[in-house]
Amino acid sequence: MKSSLSRLILTPALTLALLAMCNTTFAQGTATGPFTSHIVDPGPIVFIGDPVNPIPIDLDPNGLPWFKSITDPNAVVTGPGLLSMVETIQNVGNEPWFDWHEHILPNAAGVTSSTWFSVKLSINGSPIGFVPTGLGTADLWLDTFSLPVLPGDILVIEKEVEVFPLTPGSSGPILRIQEYPTPEPASAALIGLGSIALLSKRRSAG
């Protein structure tokens, strides 16, 4: 009786705890933790992947973010202004995504002066809705996709970032960014509930 009562109390508590953790436990990184380097083109614009060669990303809660370094060797960005970026990414994992997070890292001097300005998303060529948080800051959170990015889908992120170029004579990237997707919330919840069921079964067997 005492064991049954304990399970009745413990299981809902574990359920709530795991559901609360879904946005953190399942939002940590990518399988390969890739590091890629990109160059500003005339425009100024940066193309990262394309429909023929999208950047493969596989969500992994135990992995690292995707780190990107963007340089401007031809001084295309001549003054404070907007830099356009077009990223073409493919979900090569087994989990759908409903969120995408981006963070501009400090420069070599430890200063984070760049901020996100605007963003648009499309899946397999069709625009989707989402909720952006962090425009005007260095942290951009794109949440609540109107459609999930399913395994095999191609996600295109079109965005603008306000860039303050390096001072003349200095070297290094003008932007360093880390980013990663997160899974569809219901999938994360099911994983958590499955863990609870397994734990309860083991306790009953004991």
C-alpha beads as a LAMMPS data file, in Angstrom:
LAMMPS data file: protein, C-alpha beads

206 atoms
205 bonds

1 atom types
1 bond types

-500.0 500.0 xlo xhi
-500.0 500.0 ylo yhi
-500.0 500.0 zlo zhi

Masses

1 110.0

Atoms # bond

1 1 1 0.000 0.000 0.000
2 1 1 2.765 2.399 0.920
3 1 1 4.603 1.588 -2.330
4 1 1 1.463 2.203 -4.410
5 1 1 0.831 5.497 -2.643
6 1 1 4.409 6.584 -3.244
7 1 1 4.065 5.883 -6.964
8 1 1 0.802 7.830 -7.113
9 1 1 2.528 10.845 -5.600
10 1 1 5.871 10.488 -7.338
11 1 1 4.689 9.843 -10.899
12 1 1 2.762 13.137 -11.376
13 1 1 5.648 15.012 -9.781
14 1 1 8.144 13.413 -12.160
15 1 1 5.821 14.120 -15.085
16 1 1 5.648 17.814 -14.246
17 1 1 9.386 17.989 -13.670
18 1 1 10.227 16.346 -16.993
19 1 1 7.752 18.465 -18.906
20 1 1 9.254 21.573 -17.344
21 1 1 12.701 20.385 -18.382
22 1 1 11.766 19.737 -22.019
23 1 1 12.781 23.203 -23.184
24 1 1 16.210 22.840 -21.566
25 1 1 17.141 19.168 -21.549
26 1 1 16.146 18.741 -25.189
27 1 1 17.633 22.021 -26.448
28 1 1 21.353 21.743 -26.036
29 1 1 23.096 21.157 -29.314
30 1 1 23.778 19.213 -32.485
31 1 1 25.191 15.761 -33.120
32 1 1 28.412 16.956 -34.739
33 1 1 28.798 20.375 -33.115
34 1 1 30.010 21.681 -36.489
35 1 1 32.263 24.691 -36.950
36 1 1 31.873 26.466 -40.283
37 1 1 33.512 29.569 -41.737
38 1 1 31.829 31.939 -44.179
39 1 1 32.743 35.073 -46.117
40 1 1 30.695 38.222 -46.743
41 1 1 29.804 38.579 -50.419
42 1 1 29.040 41.855 -52.234
43 1 1 25.630 43.042 -51.208
44 1 1 26.618 42.634 -48.406
45 1 1 25.241 39.137 -47.913
46 1 1 26.379 35.787 -46.528
47 1 1 25.151 32.521 -48.083
48 1 1 25.401 29.510 -45.789
49 1 1 24.502 26.327 -47.645
50 1 1 22.174 26.180 -50.659
51 1 1 19.292 23.976 -51.876
52 1 1 21.748 21.566 -53.539
53 1 1 24.176 21.500 -50.610
54 1 1 22.251 22.365 -47.419
55 1 1 24.083 22.351 -44.098
56 1 1 23.240 19.000 -42.404
57 1 1 22.126 19.437 -38.797
58 1 1 21.167 16.622 -36.427
59 1 1 19.690 17.589 -33.065
60 1 1 21.506 16.029 -30.097
61 1 1 20.688 17.097 -26.515
62 1 1 24.201 16.074 -25.489
63 1 1 25.938 17.800 -28.391
64 1 1 27.388 21.257 -28.953
65 1 1 25.855 24.200 -30.813
66 1 1 26.722 24.871 -34.428
67 1 1 29.436 27.537 -34.366
68 1 1 29.780 29.882 -37.344
69 1 1 32.578 32.355 -38.051
70 1 1 31.906 35.122 -40.574
71 1 1 34.756 37.164 -42.009
72 1 1 34.835 40.192 -44.289
73 1 1 38.256 40.093 -46.037
74 1 1 37.168 42.477 -48.809
75 1 1 35.763 45.065 -46.363
76 1 1 32.302 44.843 -47.937
77 1 1 30.753 45.986 -44.657
78 1 1 32.319 49.432 -44.563
79 1 1 30.361 50.948 -41.703
80 1 1 27.662 50.185 -39.155
81 1 1 24.820 48.669 -41.127
82 1 1 22.790 45.583 -41.946
83 1 1 24.324 42.334 -43.105
84 1 1 21.945 39.867 -44.796
85 1 1 22.320 36.146 -44.159
86 1 1 20.632 33.243 -45.943
87 1 1 21.055 29.839 -44.302
88 1 1 19.862 26.638 -45.963
89 1 1 19.765 23.788 -43.446
90 1 1 18.542 20.186 -43.625
91 1 1 17.206 18.181 -40.699
92 1 1 19.224 14.950 -41.034
93 1 1 18.202 13.576 -37.637
94 1 1 15.195 11.599 -36.440
95 1 1 13.375 14.317 -34.490
96 1 1 11.212 17.185 -35.745
97 1 1 12.123 20.761 -34.785
98 1 1 9.713 23.470 -33.646
99 1 1 12.266 26.048 -32.481
100 1 1 15.587 27.557 -33.527
101 1 1 17.980 29.502 -31.301
102 1 1 20.854 31.810 -32.262
103 1 1 23.405 33.660 -30.148
104 1 1 26.016 36.204 -31.250
105 1 1 29.222 35.659 -29.313
106 1 1 31.446 38.513 -28.113
107 1 1 34.258 39.582 -30.439
108 1 1 37.964 39.189 -29.708
109 1 1 37.811 42.232 -27.448
110 1 1 34.952 40.708 -25.459
111 1 1 32.367 43.120 -26.859
112 1 1 29.022 42.046 -28.313
113 1 1 27.852 44.965 -30.425
114 1 1 25.923 43.197 -33.208
115 1 1 22.171 42.630 -32.895
116 1 1 19.510 40.728 -34.820
117 1 1 17.306 42.947 -36.976
118 1 1 14.777 40.785 -38.892
119 1 1 14.124 37.143 -39.779
120 1 1 11.963 34.968 -42.100
121 1 1 11.604 31.175 -42.216
122 1 1 10.514 28.693 -44.877
123 1 1 10.334 24.895 -45.037
124 1 1 10.842 23.221 -48.414
125 1 1 10.170 26.556 -50.111
126 1 1 6.985 27.474 -48.207
127 1 1 6.979 30.308 -45.616
128 1 1 5.999 29.373 -42.058
129 1 1 4.881 31.347 -39.037
130 1 1 6.825 31.572 -35.786
131 1 1 7.281 33.731 -32.694
132 1 1 10.567 35.699 -32.618
133 1 1 12.070 36.872 -29.359
134 1 1 15.278 38.857 -29.056
135 1 1 15.211 41.090 -32.127
136 1 1 17.393 44.069 -31.297
137 1 1 19.603 41.914 -29.049
138 1 1 22.390 39.356 -29.512
139 1 1 20.091 36.436 -28.560
140 1 1 17.457 35.378 -31.083
141 1 1 14.817 32.786 -30.190
142 1 1 12.482 31.543 -32.938
143 1 1 9.710 29.572 -31.261
144 1 1 6.326 27.945 -31.968
145 1 1 6.807 27.092 -35.647
146 1 1 3.454 26.818 -37.450
147 1 1 4.827 23.660 -39.093
148 1 1 7.537 21.339 -37.790
149 1 1 10.843 20.859 -39.587
150 1 1 10.525 17.118 -40.128
151 1 1 13.440 14.740 -40.772
152 1 1 14.615 15.353 -44.329
153 1 1 13.043 18.836 -44.550
154 1 1 15.056 21.843 -45.668
155 1 1 14.775 24.960 -43.506
156 1 1 15.789 28.331 -44.960
157 1 1 16.494 31.148 -42.494
158 1 1 16.697 34.634 -44.001
159 1 1 17.833 37.216 -41.486
160 1 1 19.504 40.557 -41.084
161 1 1 21.999 41.478 -38.400
162 1 1 23.271 44.938 -37.543
163 1 1 27.054 44.743 -37.773
164 1 1 29.735 47.058 -36.438
165 1 1 32.907 46.189 -38.386
166 1 1 36.310 45.744 -36.824
167 1 1 38.509 48.787 -36.553
168 1 1 41.012 49.278 -39.432
169 1 1 44.103 47.130 -39.033
170 1 1 42.440 44.581 -36.756
171 1 1 41.869 40.978 -37.753
172 1 1 39.394 38.250 -36.999
173 1 1 35.738 37.509 -37.786
174 1 1 33.158 40.276 -37.787
175 1 1 30.632 37.803 -36.365
176 1 1 30.783 34.600 -34.321
177 1 1 27.456 32.863 -33.916
178 1 1 26.264 29.691 -32.217
179 1 1 22.894 28.131 -32.986
180 1 1 20.863 24.939 -32.640
181 1 1 17.328 23.572 -33.126
182 1 1 14.994 22.058 -30.543
183 1 1 12.549 19.170 -31.020
184 1 1 8.794 19.301 -31.325
185 1 1 7.500 19.793 -27.745
186 1 1 5.114 16.809 -27.807
187 1 1 7.967 14.503 -28.820
188 1 1 10.054 15.705 -25.904
189 1 1 7.094 15.161 -23.573
190 1 1 6.554 11.625 -24.893
191 1 1 10.213 10.819 -24.268
192 1 1 9.800 12.032 -20.701
193 1 1 6.578 10.092 -20.150
194 1 1 8.193 6.968 -21.586
195 1 1 10.988 7.306 -19.058
196 1 1 8.443 7.600 -16.242
197 1 1 6.583 4.482 -17.441
198 1 1 9.811 2.491 -17.542
199 1 1 10.768 3.679 -14.065
200 1 1 7.326 2.753 -12.690
201 1 1 7.477 -0.704 -14.331
202 1 1 10.886 -1.405 -12.807
203 1 1 9.686 -0.405 -9.336
204 1 1 6.615 -2.647 -9.660
205 1 1 8.790 -5.566 -10.702
206 1 1 11.019 -4.946 -7.663

Bonds

1 1 1 2
2 1 2 3
3 1 3 4
4 1 4 5
5 1 5 6
6 1 6 7
7 1 7 8
8 1 8 9
9 1 9 10
10 1 10 11
11 1 11 12
12 1 12 13
13 1 13 14
14 1 14 15
15 1 15 16
16 1 16 17
17 1 17 18
18 1 18 19
19 1 19 20
20 1 20 21
21 1 21 22
22 1 22 23
23 1 23 24
24 1 24 25
25 1 25 26
26 1 26 27
27 1 27 28
28 1 28 29
29 1 29 30
30 1 30 31
31 1 31 32
32 1 32 33
33 1 33 34
34 1 34 35
35 1 35 36
36 1 36 37
37 1 37 38
38 1 38 39
39 1 39 40
40 1 40 41
41 1 41 42
42 1 42 43
43 1 43 44
44 1 44 45
45 1 45 46
46 1 46 47
47 1 47 48
48 1 48 49
49 1 49 50
50 1 50 51
51 1 51 52
52 1 52 53
53 1 53 54
54 1 54 55
55 1 55 56
56 1 56 57
57 1 57 58
58 1 58 59
59 1 59 60
60 1 60 61
61 1 61 62
62 1 62 63
63 1 63 64
64 1 64 65
65 1 65 66
66 1 66 67
67 1 67 68
68 1 68 69
69 1 69 70
70 1 70 71
71 1 71 72
72 1 72 73
73 1 73 74
74 1 74 75
75 1 75 76
76 1 76 77
77 1 77 78
78 1 78 79
79 1 79 80
80 1 80 81
81 1 81 82
82 1 82 83
83 1 83 84
84 1 84 85
85 1 85 86
86 1 86 87
87 1 87 88
88 1 88 89
89 1 89 90
90 1 90 91
91 1 91 92
92 1 92 93
93 1 93 94
94 1 94 95
95 1 95 96
96 1 96 97
97 1 97 98
98 1 98 99
99 1 99 100
100 1 100 101
101 1 101 102
102 1 102 103
103 1 103 104
104 1 104 105
105 1 105 106
106 1 106 107
107 1 107 108
108 1 108 109
109 1 109 110
110 1 110 111
111 1 111 112
112 1 112 113
113 1 113 114
114 1 114 115
115 1 115 116
116 1 116 117
117 1 117 118
118 1 118 119
119 1 119 120
120 1 120 121
121 1 121 122
122 1 122 123
123 1 123 124
124 1 124 125
125 1 125 126
126 1 126 127
127 1 127 128
128 1 128 129
129 1 129 130
130 1 130 131
131 1 131 132
132 1 132 133
133 1 133 134
134 1 134 135
135 1 135 136
136 1 136 137
137 1 137 138
138 1 138 139
139 1 139 140
140 1 140 141
141 1 141 142
142 1 142 143
143 1 143 144
144 1 144 145
145 1 145 146
146 1 146 147
147 1 147 148
148 1 148 149
149 1 149 150
150 1 150 151
151 1 151 152
152 1 152 153
153 1 153 154
154 1 154 155
155 1 155 156
156 1 156 157
157 1 157 158
158 1 158 159
159 1 159 160
160 1 160 161
161 1 161 162
162 1 162 163
163 1 163 164
164 1 164 165
165 1 165 166
166 1 166 167
167 1 167 168
168 1 168 169
169 1 169 170
170 1 170 171
171 1 171 172
172 1 172 173
173 1 173 174
174 1 174 175
175 1 175 176
176 1 176 177
177 1 177 178
178 1 178 179
179 1 179 180
180 1 180 181
181 1 181 182
182 1 182 183
183 1 183 184
184 1 184 185
185 1 185 186
186 1 186 187
187 1 187 188
188 1 188 189
189 1 189 190
190 1 190 191
191 1 191 192
192 1 192 193
193 1 193 194
194 1 194 195
195 1 195 196
196 1 196 197
197 1 197 198
198 1 198 199
199 1 199 200
200 1 200 201
201 1 201 202
202 1 202 203
203 1 203 204
204 1 204 205
205 1 205 206
